[in-house]
Amino acid sequence: MSRVHRIKCGNVNCYVVENGAGGVLIDTGKKESVGKVLEACRSCHVKLIVLTHGHFDHAENAAELSKTLGIPIGMHEKDCGLIRSNASQTLVAETFLGKLVLSASLREFSVRAVPEFQPDLLLRHGDSLSDFGLDGQIVALPGHTEGSIGVDVEGKHLFVGDALMNMFYPTVSMLYHNRADMLASAGTISGFGHRTVYFGHGGPVSNRQWVR
């Protein structure tokens, strides 16, 4: 049975999911938290980094952690351009709170950059993580970014990155590249039924109908 370790990196989360024999790191946090994340990875024998998408707050430590731990990085091919520039995919927000988050995000995009790397694995919907010791599968969740993905573990734990958000309250993503895809992905998440949903921002909640 896998255990979930939530690592708070300022206002963003990353997660180590491990079963004693090995583990996977989901997202890497901001550079200010690299020491905390590295310690968690070492104590849990992490074998793979999975990036839910390419925005800096989720991917900024990927290159350093990969090099230090000697482990591969996996992400979706459609988000590789974000590693070179977080501005390569436009973002839109409709709600007042969403626009505040978007404004803050764009300011940070202009002054922070993800240290460049080439992913070792290009992950797709349905890919298994069993080779890395985890009973989990990749789930395609486009919308927030073109290549957003999640991870479903043991039919219990669903990691969704920014496909959903819980910054102020649990909701569909407050900013997105493609609204129709974002809503479809929220529906995909609902379709998984009983799961604990783990967000890139905010604490976990039980799965529910995200689009009404």
HUTA-V943247 format. One line per field, one symbol per residue. ss: DSSP state (A for helix, B for strand, O for the rest). psi: psi as a letter, one per 30 degrees, with the letter a starting at -180 (. if undefined). A space follows every 50 residues. Layout:
ss->???
psi->???
//
This chain:
ss->OOBBBBBBBOOBBBBBBBOOOOBBBBOOOOAAAAAAAAAAAAAOOBBBBB OOOOOAAAAOOAAAAAAAAOOBBBBOAAAAAAAAOAAAOOOBOOOAAAAA AAAAAAAAAAAOOOOOOOOOBBOOOOOBOAAAOOOBBBBBOOOOOOOOBB BBBOOOBBBBBOOBBOOOOOBBOOOBOOAAAAAAAAAAAAAOOOOBBBBO OOOOBBOOOOOO
psi->klkkjkjkibglklkkjlgefllkkjlfalffgeeeeeeeeefghkfkkk kflgkeffgegeeeeeeefhllkklkefgeffeejfgfklkkkeleeeee eeeeeeeeeffkkkkklkkfkjklkfkkgefggkillkkkhldelegkll kkjggekjkgbgfllheelkllkfklejeeeeeeeeeeeeffbjlkkklf jllllklajfk.
//
